[in-house]
Amino acid sequence: MFESPLLYSLLLVIPYLVIKYGSLWRRSLTPNTKGITNKKSAFYDKSKTSSLEPMPADFQWDSIDPIKSYPFKNAAYKLTMGIKSLDVQDWLLIEPTYLDRIEEKTKIVTNNHPDYPKSKDLPQRTVFLTDECIPAVHEFYDVVVNYMCTKYPMYFTKSEDGEQLYNSITKEFIPSDSSKISGDFSTTRYLLLKLVRTIEEDFIILLKDPTRENEVDGTEYFFKGGVFAFAAGFNPNDRFNKPLSFIHHPIPGYESKLKVSMNRFFDRILPGQFVTRSNFSMQTHSQFYVDDKNKGHNNAIEEIVPLKLEDIDFEKEMHYRSERQVLTKLPKTGAVVFTIRTYLQPLSEVKRQGPEVRERLVGAIKGFPEEIALYKRSIEWGPAVIQYLEKDV
Ligand code: HEM
């Protein structure tokens, strides 16, 4: 059939090259966020998200190993942005905690959590929307739905009429895109609650507010909407509708070490780019919404009494907490989205990771300067935690 050997080999080689280099080419379209300096191309290039790929067909959400979020260094603490570029593939995750955390969060945002009195009015502290943020919430909703359908097609499927999306883990339907509902305040708030049922991450939407440019820090990005249910030591409502510097004002050294670079970064991040940073802290209980119990106060050093090793239950009380945060910008509205994924585990579980993790954590706690030890309240838990981690099992 193929009389020319050359033609025959070309027919064999071409499909191979297309498969091999086609995927490399698609990957090369993924934005490289190292040294973000590109001020000109603030437009959306759809091809930049093309490297998002479905998980393998045998992916099982409840039997994979979750990320180990241990972002501590055996070294002196340095207040830096600490951001790294992230592949779009690693943005929103389904791990074995998915269903439990969604249930936990739902109880919080609907004021039905048994650990908190109704009078606390948790919805008012955790679910946020302003009129000017409505288009960004709709855009974010569509981005999330597309993301989950593309990455986890085994769990997210559209109904036959295309109107609904079925999540086979929660066994619920949600609107398949935001155009299915009107753009008023209450239906947009409804979309926020549907996002709670769809992703484990909290999400904060930030926008510039030209009407407030004359205020202090008024040219910065403002926290304009989102869901902040797993707050770590503050009432999110106190930070709502405020600029970034106000949000960060309790952090010692923020003004001198972070403010300028952070604002520059928010201005320059491009749609399709993803960066990540992580933090860690300790708390003496297992609650996810914490507005008071695990942060120090700047001038209250004498009020904080160090805990005693023998008084602490490291399986049930003392918990290690880490947030995996991801930032990106939405193409149409230009809103910056900040997703926060919280890992919370008994300290005993961290200790079981072995000597390398234990030593690194001890080194990081010892490396806190005094004002950070006060801010993170390690003056209280630090000595006992170090003793516990250094003690042979
Ligand atoms: C590049 C982006 C960001 C950087 C580098 C950053 C940096 C920090 C740092 C260093 C802290 C101290 C604790 C820790 O290590 O995490 C902190 C705390 C915090 N951040 Fe951010 N942040 C960023 C974005 C945001 C955004 C977008 C929000 C939106 C609301 C936010 C809200 C907070 C809050 C509420 C705290 C706790 C403040 C307190 O202790 O009361 N951060 N951030």
Residues whose N, C-alpha, C, O or C-beta is under 5 A from the ligand:
A	BS01	HEM	T80 M81 I204 F223 G233 F234 I247 P250 I251 N279 F338
